[in-house]
Amino acid sequence: MSEQAPINLTNQFLIAMPGMSDGNFAGSVVYMCEHTERGALGLVINKPVDIDVRGLFEKVNLNLERDDLLSTPVYLGGPVQTERGFVLHEQLDEEGGHYNSSIKIPGGLEMTTSRDVLEAMASGAGPRKVFISLGYSGWSAGQLEDELSRNGWLTVQADPAIIFDTPVEQRYDRALSLLGIDRSVLSLDAGHA
């Protein structure tokens, strides 16, 4: 029996199936920042928390001078390291990597965890399109592949407009629409042909 070729879900959305039993992910859309043989890291893009960007900046003692971000929600990116901030943003140019701790995601986005991106945003600079989460979603080697084999997730190439420009309550349905699927046709029961 031959092994399946490894899959790479970087720059894709994971869309939780209706039967998702893990409460952290029920009804979630996860943007995948990294997926290798060692595991996977993503950010849930449709679960806002009870703090906005202005409140977050106050907590980290930064004065935000960008009116466009003041009332932007902060999200729960996942159950891992929920005290830590993750900033998903557009690349500033082709080279990327302008911040101390960024990963360049194939497809045009970067994810930064260092304070310098917040400092740049506070001063009115920095990336224009940003998504800020507390915590991330992580899977150990083979764990995500196992969840996929049990029909826990649908996958589709990510569309940054869903992350940055779509109201949060529409993100799940818009992600499904990338597959040509309406929520009403999804079944709680999984099956294999």
C-alpha positions in Angstrom: 0.0 0.0 0.0 1.5 3.3 -1.0 1.5 6.4 1.2 -0.5 9.4 0.2 1.5 12.4 -1.0 1.7 15.0 1.8 -0.8 17.8 1.5 0.0 21.5 2.0 -3.0 23.6 3.1 -0.9 26.9 3.5 -3.0 29.9 2.3 -6.2 27.9 2.4 -9.3 28.1 4.5 -10.4 25.2 6.7 -14.2 25.3 7.0 -15.6 23.4 9.9 -18.2 20.8 9.0 -21.6 21.1 10.9 -20.7 18.0 12.9 -17.5 19.5 14.3 -17.5 18.3 17.9 -14.6 20.5 19.1 -16.3 23.6 20.6 -13.2 25.6 19.8 -13.9 25.1 16.1 -17.6 24.6 15.6 -18.8 27.0 12.9 -15.2 28.2 12.3 -13.3 29.3 9.2 -9.5 29.0 9.8 -7.0 30.7 7.6 -3.9 28.4 7.3 -0.6 30.3 7.8 1.6 27.3 7.7 1.3 23.6 7.1 4.3 21.3 6.9 5.2 17.7 7.9 5.8 19.0 11.4 2.3 20.3 11.9 0.0 23.3 11.0 -0.8 26.8 12.3 -3.8 28.8 11.4 -6.0 31.6 12.7 -9.8 31.4 13.2 -11.2 34.4 11.2 -14.8 34.5 12.3 -14.8 34.5 16.2 -14.5 38.1 17.5 -13.7 38.6 21.2 -15.0 41.3 23.5 -12.2 43.8 22.8 -11.5 46.0 19.8 -8.2 47.1 18.4 -8.3 50.4 20.5 -8.7 48.4 23.7 -5.9 46.0 22.7 -3.5 48.9 22.0 -4.4 50.4 25.4 -3.6 47.1 27.1 -0.1 47.1 25.5 0.5 50.8 26.3 0.4 52.0 22.7 -1.6 55.0 21.5 -3.3 54.1 18.2 -3.3 57.0 15.7 -5.2 55.2 12.9 -8.9 56.0 13.0 -9.5 53.2 10.4 -8.6 50.6 13.0 -10.1 52.0 16.3 -13.3 49.9 16.4 -12.0 46.9 14.4 -12.7 43.7 16.4 -9.9 41.5 17.7 -10.5 37.8 17.2 -9.9 34.5 19.0 -7.5 32.9 16.6 -7.6 29.6 18.4 -7.1 28.0 21.8 -3.3 28.1 21.8 -1.4 31.0 23.5 -4.5 33.1 23.8 -2.5 35.8 25.7 -0.3 36.4 22.6 -1.2 38.6 19.6 -1.0 37.5 16.0 -1.3 40.0 13.2 -2.2 38.8 9.7 -1.6 41.5 7.1 -0.8 42.2 3.5 2.8 42.1 2.5 4.2 45.6 2.3 6.2 44.7 -0.8 7.6 41.7 -2.6 10.4 41.2 -0.1 8.3 41.2 3.0 9.9 40.6 6.4 9.9 44.2 7.6 9.1 43.1 11.2 11.2 41.1 13.7 9.0 38.0 13.7 7.0 37.5 10.5 6.3 34.5 8.3 5.7 35.2 4.7 2.8 33.1 3.5 2.8 32.1 -0.2 -0.1 34.0 -1.7 0.6 37.5 -0.6 0.0 37.7 3.2 2.3 37.7 6.2 1.7 36.8 9.9 3.6 38.8 12.4 3.9 38.1 16.2 6.4 40.9 17.2 5.4 44.1 18.8 7.1 46.2 16.1 4.1 45.7 13.7 1.8 47.1 16.4 4.2 50.1 17.0 4.2 50.8 13.2 0.4 50.7 13.2 0.1 52.9 16.3 2.2 55.6 14.6 -0.1 55.6 11.5 2.2 53.5 9.4 2.3 49.7 9.0 0.1 47.5 6.8 -3.3 48.9 5.7 -5.2 45.6 5.7 -4.8 43.8 9.1 -6.5 41.1 11.0 -5.5 40.8 14.7 -6.1 37.7 16.8 -5.3 36.5 20.3 -4.2 32.9 20.2 -3.8 30.6 17.3 -4.9 27.2 16.1 -2.3 24.5 16.0 -2.0 20.9 15.0 0.8 18.5 15.6 2.2 16.3 12.8 -0.5 14.3 11.2 -3.3 15.6 13.5 -4.9 17.9 10.8 -4.7 15.2 8.2 -6.5 12.8 10.6 -9.3 15.4 11.1 -9.6 15.8 7.4 -9.8 12.0 6.8 -12.7 12.0 9.3 -14.6 14.7 7.4 -14.1 17.4 10.0 -13.1 20.1 7.6 -13.7 21.3 4.0 -10.7 23.1 2.4 -10.5 25.8 -0.3 -8.0 28.3 -1.6 -8.2 31.4 0.6 -9.6 34.7 -0.6 -8.1 37.6 1.4 -11.3 39.7 0.7 -13.1 37.3 3.1 -10.6 38.0 5.9 -10.3 41.8 5.4 -13.4 43.0 3.7 -16.3 40.7 4.6 -18.5 41.3 7.7 -17.7 38.6 10.3 -21.2 37.1 10.3 -20.9 36.4 6.5 -17.4 34.8 6.5 -18.5 31.2 7.0 -21.0 31.3 4.1 -18.7 33.3 1.9 -15.9 30.7 2.4 -18.4 27.9 1.6 -19.4 29.8 -1.6 -15.9 29.5 -2.8 -16.6 25.8 -3.1 -20.0 26.5 -4.7 -21.7 25.1 -1.5 -24.6 26.5 0.4 -24.7 25.8 4.2 -28.2 24.2 3.8 -26.8 21.3 1.8 -24.2 20.3 4.4 -25.0 17.2 6.4 -24.1 16.3 10.0 -23.5 12.8 8.9 -20.2 12.0 7.1 -19.7 9.1 4.7 -17.1 7.7 2.5 -17.7 6.4 -1.0 
